[in-house]
Amino acid sequence: MNRRTSRLIPKLPSWLPVDPYILALIGTVVLAALLPASGAAADVAGGASTGAVALLFFLYGARLSTRDALDGLKHWRLHLTVLACTFIAFPVLGLASRGLVPYVLTPQLQEGLLFLCLVPSTIQSSIAFTSMARGNVPAAICAGSFSSLAGILLTPLLAALLLGGGAAGFSADSLVKIVLQLLVPFLAGQLLRRWIGGFITRHRKVLGLVDRGSILLVVYTAFSAGMVAGIWHQVTPLRLGALLAAEAVLLALMLALSWYGAKRLGFGREDRIAIQFAGSKKSLAAGLPMASVLFGAHASLAVLPLMLFHQMQLMVCAVIAKRRSRDPLPEDALAGRAPAEALN
């Protein structure tokens, strides 16, 4: 791994049973329940969350090296595999979840579960976990970025096709809003990368703060709208438990499919790691603003499955990445050395 690529890898904090950010998300939901934004305050919160997400994608664009993106195109089979996991396998499983209605999930929660299956992959955590597991980091960078860009168009189109009346806010106007909020800032960041890319790379903690801060803002706005609309009485603890169980099965299936499917396609260990982490995960940063546009006041129920799945995937993938980091590399096994010795 070259020095330029290593600077693109976000530093992953030590895994804890309860991530402080999970507590922050829970606290944000509680705050929205106790002090929901309404009226003029809701307009201010909505404007702030929109601006924060746009800034986040601007920083993503400024951070991604154009050279890395072009080099990543050489791994087109890997990227097609990740895109197939994200926008084909996931939606198929999401459609299969309709069999859980009404005995396991309510129609609204199932729509949220299906929407979760339509959003693009993550960027930050896919890179971090791939790095920890000693996988193909440049491929993970490009795969996550390509998935996010493709999702700007594919997620609203798939939502209109598969959710039908659930995505009541979908229209040409909503697609334009998503493009303006996500794609345009990303492209602007790419255009200005020559002048600001180095600064952002050196201060990558800023990107992490904007990433998490923007998500908290959108969560607060979405859940405030749900409280004002009075839709939270539709969710019971039993239904939440059933949703968590369904998402655990979904995550397990995608982790297995991406890992063993990549092996059947002839990918090596490093590429399989990148495919597994980029192909089994979903982006909260991209999904939340899309849900706000597509579902309006019902966005809080629509994004609840995505929020829960996001935290579940972080905890499970952290364990997998640490286990993969202890696996002997092929060259280590041939040389009869332990991985730790090979890294010294």
Buried (B, 14 or more C-beta within 10 A) or exposed (E): EEEEBEEBBBEBEEBEEEBEBBEBBBEBBEBBEEEBBEEEEBEEBBEBBBBBBBBBBBBBBBBBBEEBBEBBEEBEBBBEBBBBBBBEBBBEBBEEBBEBBEEBBBEBBBBBBBBBBBBBBBBBBBBBBBBBBBBBBBBBBBBBBBBBBBBBEBBBEBBBEBBEEBBBBBBEEBBEBBBEBBBBBBBBBBEBBEEBBEEBBEEBEEBBEBBBBBBBBBBBBBBBBBBBBEBBEBBEEEBEEBBBEBBBEBBEBBBEBBBEBBBEBEBEBBBBBBBBBBBBBBBBBBBBBBBBBBBBBBBBBBBBBBBBBBBBBBBBBBEBBBEBBEBBBEEBEEEEBEBEEEEE
